[in-house]
Amino acid sequence: MVERKLFSSDRFVTRGVNEAVPFELQQMLWSILEKRQERGDQLDHLQIFELSAEWVDGEPLQKVLNRQEQPFHEEVFFVDHTENLAIGVTVWIIDSGTYSTALLPEEY
């Protein structure tokens, strides 16, 4: 039996994420998971993305902290050239086994 890769099935985004997170940033979150799989990382079914603004040389950068509990992993990414001012919000991406959903914690 072939084991299914996490986060490789149908993807859904809740209304809260659509309203709070610009589309290009949503795409980046999914892309981070794809890149981590490509390099062989073992992914937990719950991925946490903490988005925040970090000022560098007077310019806001979008900081993305991706973390998981099992196995523990924490990694920071920065996005420049963002169309919108950097936002501060937490997004969970959960793989249910059938599909993956990006949601805000309060939507759980």
BELZI-V213489 format. One record per residue. N is the residue number from 1. RES is the residue in three letters. SS is DSSP state (H for helix, E for strand, C for the rest). Layout:
n:N res:RES ss:SS
n:N res:RES ss:SS
//
This chain:
n:1 res:MET ss:C
n:2 res:VAL ss:C
n:3 res:GLU ss:C
n:4 res:ARG ss:C
n:5 res:LYS ss:C
n:6 res:LEU ss:C
n:7 res:PHE ss:C
n:8 res:SER ss:C
n:9 res:SER ss:C
n:10 res:ASP ss:E
n:11 res:ARG ss:E
n:12 res:PHE ss:E
n:13 res:VAL ss:E
n:14 res:THR ss:C
n:15 res:ARG ss:H
n:16 res:GLY ss:H
n:17 res:VAL ss:H
n:18 res:ASN ss:H
n:19 res:GLU ss:H
n:20 res:ALA ss:H
n:21 res:VAL ss:C
n:22 res:PRO ss:C
n:23 res:PHE ss:H
n:24 res:GLU ss:H
n:25 res:LEU ss:H
n:26 res:GLN ss:H
n:27 res:GLN ss:H
n:28 res:MET ss:H
n:29 res:LEU ss:H
n:30 res:TRP ss:H
n:31 res:SER ss:H
n:32 res:ILE ss:H
n:33 res:LEU ss:H
n:34 res:GLU ss:H
n:35 res:LYS ss:H
n:36 res:ARG ss:H
n:37 res:GLN ss:H
n:38 res:GLU ss:H
n:39 res:ARG ss:C
n:40 res:GLY ss:C
n:41 res:ASP ss:C
n:42 res:GLN ss:C
n:43 res:LEU ss:C
n:44 res:ASP ss:C
n:45 res:HIS ss:C
n:46 res:LEU ss:E
n:47 res:GLN ss:E
n:48 res:ILE ss:E
n:49 res:PHE ss:E
n:50 res:GLU ss:E
n:51 res:LEU ss:E
n:52 res:SER ss:E
n:53 res:ALA ss:E
n:54 res:GLU ss:E
n:55 res:TRP ss:E
n:56 res:VAL ss:E
n:57 res:ASP ss:C
n:58 res:GLY ss:C
n:59 res:GLU ss:E
n:60 res:PRO ss:E
n:61 res:LEU ss:E
n:62 res:GLN ss:E
n:63 res:LYS ss:E
n:64 res:VAL ss:E
n:65 res:LEU ss:E
n:66 res:ASN ss:E
n:67 res:ARG ss:E
n:68 res:GLN ss:E
n:69 res:GLU ss:C
n:70 res:GLN ss:C
n:71 res:PRO ss:C
n:72 res:PHE ss:C
n:73 res:HIS ss:E
n:74 res:GLU ss:E
n:75 res:GLU ss:E
n:76 res:VAL ss:E
n:77 res:PHE ss:E
n:78 res:PHE ss:E
n:79 res:VAL ss:E
n:80 res:ASP ss:C
n:81 res:HIS ss:C
n:82 res:THR ss:C
n:83 res:GLU ss:C
n:84 res:ASN ss:C
n:85 res:LEU ss:C
n:86 res:ALA ss:C
n:87 res:ILE ss:C
n:88 res:GLY ss:C
n:89 res:VAL ss:E
n:90 res:THR ss:E
n:91 res:VAL ss:E
n:92 res:TRP ss:E
n:93 res:ILE ss:E
n:94 res:ILE ss:E
n:95 res:ASP ss:E
n:96 res:SER ss:C
n:97 res:GLY ss:C
n:98 res:THR ss:C
n:99 res:TYR ss:E
n:100 res:SER ss:E
n:101 res:THR ss:E
n:102 res:ALA ss:E
n:103 res:LEU ss:E
n:104 res:LEU ss:E
n:105 res:PRO ss:H
n:106 res:GLU ss:H
n:107 res:GLU ss:H
n:108 res:TYR ss:C
//
